[in-house]
Amino acid sequence: MSTYEMSGGDPDKVVTHGDLLPKYLCPSLLMKHMLTHSLGDRVYDARKWPGDGYYWCSRTCTCVGPDDEIVHPKDCQPGRSCYDGPQA
Amino acid sequence: MSQHPAQDPSDGVEITVGYKALPGQQDRFEKRTVEPKTGDPLPWDANTQFQVVGTDVARVDGLAKASGRAKYAYDITFPGMLHGALLRAPIAKGKLKALSLDEASAMPGIAAVVALKEVGNKVRFVGDAIAAIAGVSQHAVRDALEKVRAEYEAEEHNVDYNVAEGAPLLDANGQVEDAWPEAKEIEEALGKAAVTHTGTYRTEVQTHSSLETHGGVAKWNGQDLDFWMSTQATFGVRGELARALQGRGIKVGTVTIHAEFVGGGFGSKFGAGIEGLACALLAHAAQKPVKLMLDRFEEHTTTGNRPGALMQARAGVDKDGKLVAWDWRSFGHAGFSGQGGSVAVPNYYAIATKPRREHKDLAIDTDPPRPMRAPGHPQGWFGVELFLDELAAKAGIDPLAFRLQNDREQIRQDQWRFGAAEFGWEKARAHQNAADARWRRGVGLASARWGQLGNQGRPAHGATCRVHQDGSVEIRSGSQDIGVGLKTVMAVLTAEELGAPLAAVNAIAGHTSDPSGPAAGGSMVTPSLAPAIRQAAYRAKLQLREMVAKHLGVPVGDVDCKNGKIGTGTAQLPWAEACKLIGPNPIDVRGERLANFEKPFHATQCGAQFAEVEVDTWTGIVHVTRMFGVQDCGLVIAKKQAESQVLGAMIQGVSYALHEQRIMDKRSGRMLNGDFLRYKITGPKDLPELRCHMHSIANGHDSVGAAGLGEPPSVASAAAIANAVFHALGAPVRHLPITPDKVLAALASKKA
């Protein structure tokens, strides 16, 4: 769901990056907002996922995971072969 | 100035927030009751009288930088240090079919060779890293790279957004042709509007182009890794490398990152990167220090970029010029990951109907975008602000009057009026270009917004303050100064709180052995760290006051620390004398960033910029002649550095508006202008007269009230320039950069 949908189109409704974060995200997935401690900050556009859309894996230091597939909050969850976080 | 120990947290403290009138405007002050947390000094507010804060101090590390004494990652060397480099894929899409490193390993002077991909792995762009080599010299490494036997299975690739999967159809004029998705409310509002308008806007990929390229020097000592890295996230890459290297038995605590001086990042240096991991792996394999820094082509093609955007808007105004309908869709130019192309748009233009904003990222076979100075904003603001000027022109309304009519934020309303007067908007806008004039002049304006004012962090951001008996002061943070002036901010805040001479304070940043702090992103470092720095200095001051009170035989509550003196009335000790009381063991305290107060004066930062251009209608060359910016910056801590951030953002905006674009070769998938000869960046000859006004606002957000300035001033510049070009030509150029060919095409279309 995008921030636009979450806010119901209300420009004053605050949606944060944390609101867009999946619960069982792989701890190897990194994004800028984790490093600036700003997952609690407001999102101003219509994105569906937290951060600026630049995600990388701390095990490979690239945008591709140990399984040679692209990393993304929607994918780096339980069930992926290289997932190494808490199970749902 | 706070001179007293912290209040009981249950005691509210009344502070004054807001700002003194901009010339020609009125004061906007309000009272707030806040609750300082235990251990924190009383908050600074709009009535605080400062001694050092806000003055025109010089950059504290300026001489070190200008004289070459400042050591960047690139400058670090060790006896026996090896040089590393990466083998990059020559294809844009496919698979690694075979890889043999044996011959390269056997080359003279080669100490370590590491594979970064396995046979069968996907290759996703030209420049994807395949292997890394370290040797005694760069020449030896280059020779060895030639001996790596890598075979690829190439697949059909695409580096053209126009034909990317999901790209909209465009008509002959470059307008999005696809029908708008159904939206009854918007359609109705548009139907009732007095004037409506539709437009399609484009921006190109801009690379970060930091002067210092990515990379660093890795040095192992058993299980300990020291890494001198060009990074904007010391603590982030520390944890990242520990995780990436966990198979080698290291823990986060055994990794130390050093980034005391960093030659820019603009958002591209949050991760260790494959170059960082490769450097650590090579150093581990060789058991020698290794330096691996990227070259300029690698920097342009493998370390991210500001994505381009395709944007379309339609909107309508009523007979009074008020926005009554707004519809927006955008397409971000991502890389192979198909993400990161977000486009931000202003949220403060009041629109009677709920506005729609839709976005889709388009993937092509290139390096993915990374955050870049106000991610998504310069492109989105260019699209929106130029669109609004076109709509205003259609409705016969002056662009300034249009903003005043529709901008619902009071701070920017004041900024619009003040900025227009300061810039001479009315007179400049009234200028009439002769119909046959070769040189045409125009002026434009654009708004800006940024949304972050800093946070506590987890663990809480910290700083260490040490006061020594020789009068010297250390203020330390493990966060990094990527060139924006953090060390100066640290020194100024410390001198202010301690009442010490600024010259006595030595600010040190960038070593993870010091207290933790945020990555340099989102304009977060100064507002997040400043309260911790101030608290550290405050706690040191409390100890020093007690020593001085005891020495002078006066009540500690009477002792004041100000202007390099400590004491009360006639019983005063100069700073250096007072510090002799400390003895051989320094005062050594840590400050901690506490939570923000609940209700700041304003949750965002506002800004407005004005630009004037002169266009040569024979050649199509645009010259920006002058710019003026008014920028909300919270508390101005170091005035010269703050202004430098705003003026620097304007320069980068000129570059974005007129020059910078990545040009891809569709056939090879390779960037054609991956150097500084053909990737044009604004130089001194292109620069306009630049002026800014720092609009200091007591935001009541925390004990300091600082705001960051990395992003906010970079939002409006390109949009203001595009609007000035529109005014000069009478026809918009809807595609950045505004190069001569596009100017001539706009003129031709106007004639047609």
Interface residues (C-beta under 8 A of the other chain):
Chain A: S2 Y4 G9 D10 P11 S28 L30 K32 H33 M34 L35 T36 H37 S38 G40 D41 R42 Y44 D45 A46 R47 W49 D52 G53 Y54 Y55 W56 S58 R59 T60 C61 T62 C63 V64 D68 I70 H72
Chain B: N121 K122 R124 A129 A233 F235 G236 G239 E240 L241 R243 A244 G267 F270 G271 A272 G273 I274 G276 L277 G304 G332 A334 F336 S337 G338 Q339 G340 G341 S342 V343 A344 V345 N347 I351 K354 P355 R356 R357 E358 H359 D361 P368 P369 R370 P371 P375 G376 G380 R449 G451 Q452 N455 Q456 G457 R458 H461 P518 A519 G521 G522 M524 S528 A603
